[in-house]
Amino acid sequence: MRKLLLSLCLVGASAHADFRTGNELLEDTRSGSGVRQMFTAGYVSGVFDSTRGIVHCAPGTATVGQVTDMVENYLLVNPGERNNPGAIIVMHVMQRQWPCKKGSTL
């Protein structure tokens, strides 16, 4: 059942990527709802995976929890950015943390 729920969250995250804002991501990460937190982790994971090697070059040891925490912390420190699209925020955080070196390939 958990795998099915997680799969649905991942599909939903990719289907609605343009409709999530930083406000929604922050609200979901801080909610007490495990479903909302899983949905946000799936969303962040989808953006993270689809931009690896293009926008950021995170190490293979980076975890979904770590990346989601980084996004949440960024949104807490930068409230003026919360109205931006969630995907842009995730990419910005990852690029700042793990920029790709010029000429590097994965």
VOZATI-630866 format. One record per atom (N, C-alpha, C, CB): x, y, z; residue number from 0; residue in three letters; chain; atom name. Coordinates in steps of 0.001 Angstrom, whole numbers. Atoms other than C-alpha are relative to their C-alpha. Glycine has a CB too. Layout:
N
- xx/yy/zz/num/residuo/cadena/atomo
- X/Y/Z/NUM/ala/A/CA
...
//
This chain:
106
- xx/yy/zz/num/residuo/cadena/atomo
- 816/-1190/0/0/met/A/N
- 0/0/0/0/met/A/CA
- 865/1261/0/0/met/A/C
- -931/-6/1199/0/met/A/CB
- -880/-1168/-46/1/arg/A/N
- 2822/2418/825/1/arg/A/CA
- 640/272/-1359/1/arg/A/C
- 1087/-197/1057/1/arg/A/CB
- -616/-172/1315/2/lys/A/N
- 4484/1794/-2526/2/lys/A/CA
- -985/601/-993/2/lys/A/C
- 522/-1338/-524/2/lys/A/CB
- 1025/-543/879/3/leu/A/N
- 1225/2496/-4332/3/leu/A/CA
- -227/1473/287/3/leu/A/C
- -1305/-777/154/3/leu/A/CB
- 213/-1395/-381/4/leu/A/N
- 699/5726/-2396/4/leu/A/CA
- 1175/865/-441/4/leu/A/C
- -206/120/1517/4/leu/A/CB
- -1176/-745/420/5/leu/A/N
- 4260/6850/-3053/5/leu/A/CA
- 32/164/-1512/5/leu/A/C
- 1267/-695/481/5/leu/A/CB
- 45/-83/1464/6/ser/A/N
- 3892/6049/-6758/6/ser/A/CA
- -1009/1042/-456/6/ser/A/C
- -345/-1365/-607/6/ser/A/CB
- 1015/-992/348/7/leu/A/N
- 713/8104/-6933/7/leu/A/CA
- 484/1411/309/7/leu/A/C
- -1305/-284/749/7/leu/A/CB
- -550/-1312/-348/8/cys/A/N
- 2449/10972/-5178/8/cys/A/CA
- 1012/464/-1034/8/cys/A/C
- 650/-41/1381/8/cys/A/CB
- -1011/-359/998/9/leu/A/N
- 5333/10885/-7646/9/leu/A/CA
- -638/376/-1331/9/leu/A/C
- 979/-1153/-202/9/leu/A/CB
- 706/-317/1239/10/val/A/N
- 2991/10832/-10623/10/val/A/CA
- -708/1337/138/10/val/A/C
- -1008/-1112/-359/10/val/A/CB
- 690/-1268/-235/11/gly/A/N
- 927/13636/-9142/11/gly/A/CA
- 956/1169/46/11/gly/A/C
- -783/-62/1285/11/gly/A/CB
- -973/-1083/-82/12/ala/A/N
- 4031/15682/-8437/12/ala/A/CA
- 463/414/-1384/12/ala/A/C
- 1196/-416/853/12/ala/A/CB
- -469/-353/1336/13/ser/A/N
- 5236/15496/-12011/13/ser/A/CA
- -1127/583/-844/13/ser/A/C
- 597/-1223/-695/13/ser/A/CB
- 1130/-500/783/14/ala/A/N
- 1769/16149/-13405/14/ala/A/CA
- -362/1426/366/14/ala/A/C
- -1202/-893/190/14/ala/A/CB
- 365/-1334/-455/15/his/A/N
- 1348/19316/-11365/15/his/A/CA
- 1216/852/337/15/his/A/C
- -902/-98/1203/15/his/A/CB
- -1240/-690/-338/16/ala/A/N
- 4939/20585/-11315/16/ala/A/CA
- -106/1505/-156/16/ala/A/C
- 1120/-514/-853/16/ala/A/CB
- 88/-1429/227/17/asp/A/N
- 4027/24018/-12682/17/asp/A/CA
- -954/698/957/17/asp/A/C
- -423/259/-1406/17/asp/A/CB
- 1021/-595/-842/18/phe/A/N
- 1273/24555/-10131/18/phe/A/CA
- 391/72/1462/18/phe/A/C
- -1263/-762/-135/18/phe/A/CB
- -448/-42/-1387/19/arg/A/N
- 3273/24202/-6918/19/arg/A/CA
- 855/1234/203/19/arg/A/C
- 785/-1280/378/19/arg/A/CB
- -811/-1161/-339/20/thr/A/N
- 4673/27320/-5327/20/thr/A/CA
- 827/-312/1232/20/thr/A/C
- -882/1247/234/20/thr/A/CB
- -778/146/-1219/21/gly/A/N
- 7205/27748/-2587/21/gly/A/CA
- -881/32/1233/21/gly/A/C
- 1045/1083/86/21/gly/A/CB
- 932/-38/-1129/22/asn/A/N
- 4341/28634/-250/22/asn/A/CA
- -605/-1378/252/22/asn/A/C
- -1115/1027/-257/22/asn/A/CB
- 606/1324/-140/23/glu/A/N
- 2717/25263/-912/23/glu/A/CA
- 1019/-1045/464/23/glu/A/C
- -621/-433/-1326/23/glu/A/CB
- -1033/940/-428/24/leu/A/N
- 5975/23354/-572/24/leu/A/CA
- 290/154/1491/24/leu/A/C
- 1285/209/-815/24/leu/A/CB
- -294/-239/-1411/25/leu/A/N
- 6720/24979/2768/25/leu/A/CA
- -1158/-442/885/25/leu/A/C
- 306/1479/238/25/leu/A/CB
- 1177/392/-773/26/glu/A/N
- 3190/24482/4036/26/glu/A/CA
- -69/-1524/137/26/glu/A/C
- -1286/539/-663/26/glu/A/CB
- 79/1459/-32/27/asp/A/N
- 3299/20794/3124/27/asp/A/CA
- 1124/-633/822/27/asp/A/C
- 36/-544/-1411/27/asp/A/CB
- -1103/583/-767/28/thr/A/N
- 6745/20131/4628/28/thr/A/CA
- -205/204/1491/28/thr/A/C
- 1335/609/-431/28/thr/A/CB
- 196/-309/-1417/29/arg/A/N
- 5658/21702/7903/29/arg/A/CA
- -1329/-510/543/29/arg/A/C
- 88/1488/215/29/arg/A/CB
- 1288/529/-452/30/ser/A/N
- 2231/20078/8047/30/ser/A/CA
- 232/-1272/809/30/ser/A/C
- -943/-281/-1208/30/ser/A/CB
- -93/1244/-750/31/gly/A/N
- 1590/17183/10369/31/gly/A/CA
- -478/-1192/-812/31/gly/A/C
- -797/101/1275/31/gly/A/CB
- 550/1052/850/32/ser/A/N
- 185/15191/7457/32/ser/A/CA
- 1107/-758/-723/32/ser/A/C
- -977/593/-1012/32/ser/A/CB
- -991/823/675/33/gly/A/N
- 2381/12322/6350/33/gly/A/CA
- -224/-71/-1501/33/gly/A/C
- -9/-1385/576/33/gly/A/CB
- 318/46/1427/34/val/A/N
- 580/12238/2995/34/val/A/CA
- 518/1259/-687/34/val/A/C
- -1527/-149/-221/34/val/A/CB
- -474/-1253/597/35/arg/A/N
- 1337/15904/2305/35/arg/A/CA
- 1519/59/-13/35/arg/A/C
- -564/1205/761/35/arg/A/CB
- -1459/6/-44/36/gln/A/N
- 4941/15463/3377/36/gln/A/CA
- 569/-956/-1044/36/gln/A/C
- 494/-389/1399/36/gln/A/CB
- -445/941/1037/37/met/A/N
- 5316/12414/1107/37/met/A/CA
- -205/589/-1391/37/met/A/C
- -754/-1339/122/37/met/A/CB
- 255/-617/1289/38/phe/A/N
- 3750/14308/-1785/38/phe/A/CA
- 1100/1003/-321/38/phe/A/C
- -1377/683/-14/38/phe/A/CB
- -1045/-999/216/39/thr/A/N
- 6250/17124/-1333/39/thr/A/CA
- 1355/-655/-218/39/thr/A/C
- 71/959/1184/39/thr/A/CB
- -1259/724/211/40/ala/A/N
- 9167/14694/-1022/40/ala/A/CA
- 44/-583/-1408/40/ala/A/C
- 169/-1123/1051/40/ala/A/CB
- 68/523/1366/41/gly/A/N
- 8016/13092/-4282/41/gly/A/CA
- 192/1093/-1031/41/gly/A/C
- -1327/-693/-233/41/gly/A/CB
- -144/-1152/896/42/tyr/A/N
- 7764/16490/-5959/42/tyr/A/CA
- 1467/431/-72/42/tyr/A/C
- -888/1180/479/42/tyr/A/CB
- -1398/-429/-63/43/val/A/N
- 11235/17536/-4791/43/val/A/CA
- 890/-1039/-676/43/val/A/C
- 444/221/1472/43/val/A/CB
- -778/1072/607/44/ser/A/N
- 12644/14159/-5823/44/ser/A/CA
- -114/17/-1521/44/ser/A/C
- -451/-1348/540/44/ser/A/CB
- 203/-50/1446/45/gly/A/N
- 11130/14469/-9304/45/gly/A/CA
- 784/1126/-657/45/gly/A/C
- -1468/159/-311/45/gly/A/CB
- -764/-1138/534/46/val/A/N
- 12628/17907/-9875/46/val/A/CA
- 1486/-284/112/46/val/A/C
- -355/1312/748/46/val/A/CB
- -1408/324/-249/47/phe/A/N
- 15938/16787/-8371/47/phe/A/CA
- 530/-988/-1037/47/phe/A/C
- 174/-577/1413/47/phe/A/CB
- -452/1033/936/48/asp/A/N
- 16206/13659/-10520/48/asp/A/CA
- 11/481/-1447/48/asp/A/C
- -883/-1222/117/48/asp/A/CB
- 90/-433/1397/49/ser/A/N
- 15140/15361/-13738/49/ser/A/CA
- 1011/1088/-354/49/ser/A/C
- -1393/499/-290/49/ser/A/CB
- -959/-1069/286/50/thr/A/N
- 17737/18128/-13388/50/thr/A/CA
- 1433/-360/382/50/thr/A/C
- -407/1255/724/50/thr/A/CB
- -1350/433/-382/51/arg/A/N
- 20721/16121/-12128/51/arg/A/CA
- 906/-32/-1227/51/arg/A/C
- -39/-1396/678/51/arg/A/CB
- -958/-42/1091/52/gly/A/N
- 23744/16721/-14312/52/gly/A/CA
- -244/1140/-975/52/gly/A/C
- -24/-1292/-736/52/gly/A/CB
- 325/-1134/863/53/ile/A/N
- 22049/19671/-16004/53/ile/A/CA
- 56/1282/816/53/ile/A/C
- -1399/-176/-651/53/ile/A/CB
- 71/-1172/-877/54/val/A/N
- 21323/22126/-13193/54/val/A/CA
- 932/-170/1195/54/val/A/C
- -1447/232/482/54/val/A/CB
- -835/273/-1174/55/his/A/N
- 23205/20480/-10340/55/his/A/CA
- 718/-1331/-184/55/his/A/C
- -854/-17/1300/55/his/A/CB
- -768/1249/32/56/cys/A/N
- 25733/17736/-9779/56/cys/A/CA
- 137/-532/1427/56/cys/A/C
- 1410/220/-651/56/cys/A/CB
- 36/528/-1365/57/ala/A/N
- 24703/16328/-6420/57/ala/A/CA
- 693/-1350/66/57/ala/A/C
- -1449/-122/497/57/ala/A/CB
- -624/1316/-153/58/pro/A/N
- 26612/13365/-5057/58/pro/A/CA
- -1060/-1089/59/58/pro/A/C
- 876/-43/1264/58/pro/A/CB
- 912/1131/-31/59/gly/A/N
- 25035/9951/-5287/59/gly/A/CA
- -503/-327/1398/59/gly/A/C
- 669/-1200/-581/59/gly/A/CB
- 393/261/-1387/60/thr/A/N
- 24767/9922/-1495/60/thr/A/CA
- -1085/953/505/60/thr/A/C
- 1211/99/899/60/thr/A/CB
- 1053/-935/-409/61/ala/A/N
- 22243/12794/-1383/61/ala/A/CA
- -1322/-754/135/61/ala/A/C
- -137/1171/-1023/61/ala/A/CB
- 1271/687/-224/62/thr/A/N
- 18906/11650/27/62/thr/A/CA
- -1173/952/-233/62/thr/A/C
- -56/-579/1427/62/thr/A/CB
- 1210/-800/191/63/val/A/N
- 15357/12823/-612/63/val/A/CA
- -278/840/1245/63/val/A/C
- -1211/-908/-319/63/val/A/CB
- 213/-739/-1245/64/gly/A/N
- 15046/13805/3036/64/gly/A/CA
- 934/1174/128/64/gly/A/C
- 170/-908/1186/64/gly/A/CB
- -991/-1073/-59/65/gln/A/N
- 18225/15865/2872/65/gln/A/CA
- -378/1137/-944/65/gln/A/C
- 1398/-538/-348/65/gln/A/CB
- 340/-1013/992/66/val/A/N
- 17163/17671/-283/66/val/A/CA
- -1281/743/398/66/val/A/C
- -166/-646/-1387/66/val/A/CB
- 1246/-632/-440/67/thr/A/N
- 13646/18323/1048/67/thr/A/CA
- 269/937/1168/67/thr/A/C
- -1044/-1064/398/67/thr/A/CB
- -378/-874/-1117/68/asp/A/N
- 15147/19729/4265/68/asp/A/CA
- 690/1263/-496/68/asp/A/C
- 917/-746/976/68/asp/A/CB
- -701/-1160/553/69/met/A/N
- 17394/22017/2216/69/met/A/CA
- -986/987/-619/69/met/A/C
- 1032/-445/-1049/69/met/A/CB
- 1019/-854/617/70/val/A/N
- 14408/23338/263/70/val/A/CA
- -821/693/1091/70/val/A/C
- -926/-831/-938/70/val/A/CB
- 776/-579/-1099/71/glu/A/N
- 12406/23855/3463/71/glu/A/CA
- 798/1106/695/71/glu/A/C
- -398/-1095/1020/71/glu/A/CB
- -837/-1005/-657/72/asn/A/N
- 15298/25726/5112/72/asn/A/CA
- 150/1247/-860/72/asn/A/C
- 1375/-579/318/72/asn/A/CB
- -118/-1143/907/73/tyr/A/N
- 15752/27931/2040/73/tyr/A/CA
- -1273/848/54/73/tyr/A/C
- 272/-478/-1450/73/tyr/A/CB
- 1267/-725/-14/74/leu/A/N
- 12065/28849/2088/74/leu/A/CA
- -236/714/1325/74/leu/A/C
- -1146/-949/-281/74/leu/A/CB
- 131/-663/-1296/75/leu/A/N
- 12173/29659/5797/75/leu/A/CA
- 857/1257/77/75/leu/A/C
- 382/-957/1121/75/leu/A/CB
- -939/-1123/-48/76/val/A/N
- 15159/31977/5361/76/val/A/CA
- -320/1061/-1052/76/val/A/C
- 1425/-503/-194/76/val/A/CB
- 278/-904/1122/77/asn/A/N
- 13901/33554/2102/77/asn/A/CA
- -1498/90/-277/77/asn/A/C
- 740/-471/-1262/77/asn/A/CB
- 1449/-36/188/78/pro/A/N
- 10180/34281/2538/78/pro/A/CA
- -434/738/-1269/78/pro/A/C
- -643/647/1195/78/pro/A/CB
- 331/-727/1216/79/gly/A/N
- 10220/36651/-434/79/gly/A/CA
- 19/-860/-1254/79/gly/A/C
- 942/1135/-169/79/gly/A/CB
- -97/906/1145/80/glu/A/N
- 10922/33699/-2744/80/glu/A/CA
- -1149/-1006/-56/80/glu/A/C
- 1317/-740/44/80/glu/A/CB
- 1017/1047/-120/81/arg/A/N
- 7939/31607/-1652/81/arg/A/CA
- -1084/43/-1069/81/arg/A/C
- -639/91/1332/81/arg/A/CB
- 1030/-77/1040/82/asn/A/N
- 5635/32863/-4397/82/asn/A/CA
- 492/-540/-1341/82/asn/A/C
- -465/1438/-167/82/asn/A/CB
- -563/526/1241/83/asn/A/N
- 7966/31485/-7080/83/asn/A/CA
- -416/-1459/-209/83/asn/A/C
- 1534/120/14/83/asn/A/CB
- 322/1405/274/84/pro/A/N
- 7293/28155/-8814/84/pro/A/CA
- 912/-941/790/84/pro/A/C
- 120/-291/-1506/84/pro/A/CB
- -753/950/-803/85/gly/A/N
- 8358/25210/-6695/85/gly/A/CA
- 1186/-605/-720/85/gly/A/C
- -895/-1084/455/85/gly/A/CB
- -1095/616/756/86/ala/A/N
- 10472/23651/-9436/86/ala/A/CA
- 1198/939/-101/86/ala/A/C
- -475/-393/-1405/86/ala/A/CB
- -1085/-981/83/87/ile/A/N
- 12500/26854/-9815/87/ile/A/CA
- 735/80/1330/87/ile/A/C
- -544/1391/-397/87/ile/A/CB
- -611/-59/-1329/88/ile/A/N
- 13097/26958/-6066/88/ile/A/CA
- 879/-1222/243/88/ile/A/C
- -1082/100/1089/88/ile/A/CB
- -785/1232/-196/89/val/A/N
- 14246/23325/-5925/89/val/A/CA
- 1277/53/-838/89/val/A/C
- -841/-1259/-377/89/val/A/CB
- -1185/-71/872/90/met/A/N
- 16595/23841/-8891/90/met/A/CA
- 1008/1014/528/90/met/A/C
- -409/367/-1440/90/met/A/CB
- -890/-1038/-534/91/his/A/N
- 18017/27027/-7355/91/his/A/CA
- 773/-512/1212/91/his/A/C
- -805/1254/381/91/his/A/CB
- -641/534/-1206/92/val/A/N
- 18724/25343/-4028/92/val/A/CA
- 1063/-1031/-366/92/val/A/C
- -1049/-629/937/92/val/A/CB
- -942/1049/387/93/met/A/N
- 20398/22367/-5701/93/met/A/CA
- 1213/570/-734/93/met/A/C
- -698/-1034/-877/93/met/A/CB
- -1102/-597/760/94/gln/A/N
- 22473/24483/-8072/94/gln/A/CA
- 951/754/931/94/gln/A/C
- -546/949/-1089/94/gln/A/CB
- -853/-704/-968/95/arg/A/N
- 23732/26608/-5180/95/arg/A/CA
- 818/-979/834/95/arg/A/C
- -852/882/919/95/arg/A/CB
- -679/973/-859/96/gln/A/N
- 24620/23560/-3093/96/gln/A/CA
- 1001/-856/-774/96/gln/A/C
- -1022/-898/680/96/gln/A/CB
- -826/923/766/97/trp/A/N
- 26052/21332/-5822/97/trp/A/CA
- 129/447/-1456/97/trp/A/C
- -583/-1407/68/97/trp/A/CB
- -151/-438/1400/98/pro/A/N
- 27026/23316/-8922/98/pro/A/CA
- 842/-992/-793/98/pro/A/C
- 644/1402/-65/98/pro/A/CB
- -784/855/882/99/cys/A/N
- 28369/21369/-11876/99/cys/A/CA
- 1262/740/-420/99/cys/A/C
- -826/-429/-1241/99/cys/A/CB
- -1249/-584/474/100/lys/A/N
- 31976/21985/-12820/100/lys/A/CA
- -61/81/-1507/100/lys/A/C
- 1233/-825/465/100/lys/A/CB
- -11/-132/1456/101/lys/A/N
- 32511/23228/-16333/101/lys/A/CA
- 664/-1206/-629/101/lys/A/C
- 720/1287/-429/101/lys/A/CB
- -525/1134/738/102/gly/A/N
- 33023/20344/-18708/102/gly/A/CA
- -252/-1345/660/102/gly/A/C
- 1450/176/-196/102/gly/A/CB
- 267/1289/-665/103/ser/A/N
- 31812/17713/-16243/103/ser/A/CA
- -1204/-676/-614/103/ser/A/C
- -223/196/1508/103/ser/A/CB
- 1140/790/471/104/thr/A/N
- 29489/14944/-17322/104/thr/A/CA
- -256/-1106/1014/104/thr/A/C
- 261/-595/-1433/104/thr/A/CB
- 337/1088/-920/105/leu/A/N
- 27673/12304/-15344/105/leu/A/CA
- 66/-1319/-699/105/leu/A/C
- -1378/197/600/105/leu/A/CB
//
